[in-house]
Amino acid sequence: MKSGVLIIAIVLIAIGVVSLAYQGFTYTTREKIVDLGPIKATADKKHTVPLPPILGGLALAGGVVLLVVGARR
């Protein structure tokens, strides 16, 4: 049980640090614009999903708390 808590703590700390460093992620989708028989046109559209800094801070703090509690047991 102790090793499971420590693994979760390390994962939460890593997610928190990455979230604070990048503050979001971007992905691209391809959308069909025109489809007239043999004529086809597509466009790439970028979407950005922002991650609030409070989310990264909470994940980081939760990981540190789990790490301390897991180490004491």
N, C-alpha and C positions, 0 to 999 in steps of 0.2 A: 504494500500500500504506500509506503514511504517513497519508493522510486516512482510510482505513478504521479504523486503530487509534485515531485521535483521536475518530472518531465513536463507536466502541464505548466508549472511555473516558468520554466525556461522557454516554452513555446509562447506564453503570454508576454514575457519580456521581449522576445524577438519580434512579435507582432507589434508591440507598443513602439519599439525603436524604429521599425520600418515605417509604421504609420506616421510617426512624428517626422521622419526624414522626407518621405515622399508626399504626404498630405493629399493623397488621392491617386487614382489610376485612370488611364485612358484606353479605350478600345475602339476598334474600327469595324463598321458594318458596311456591307455592299448592298446598295439599293437599286432596284430596277427603275429606270427613268422612262425609257421608251421601249416598247416591244411590238413592232409592226412587221410581222412575218420574219423575213431574214434580217431585218434591221433591228439591232438591239443596242441599247445604251444603258450603262450603269454608272453609278457614282459612289465613291467611297465617302462615308460620313463618319466623322470622329465624335465620340461621346466621352465626356469626362465625368467621373464619379468622384466628388470631393469627399475626403474623410476629415471630419472635424478634429482639431488637435486634442480636444477633451477625450475623444475615444482612445487615441494613442496613449494619453496620460493615464486614463483609467486602466487600460490593459497593462501598462508598465507598472503602475502601483499595485494592481492585483497580483501580478507575477512576483513582485518583490515580497508582498505579504505572504503569498503561498510558499515562497522560497524560505522565508524566515520561520514560518510555522512548520514546514516540512523538516527543516533542519533541527528544530527543537525536539521533535518527537522521536 
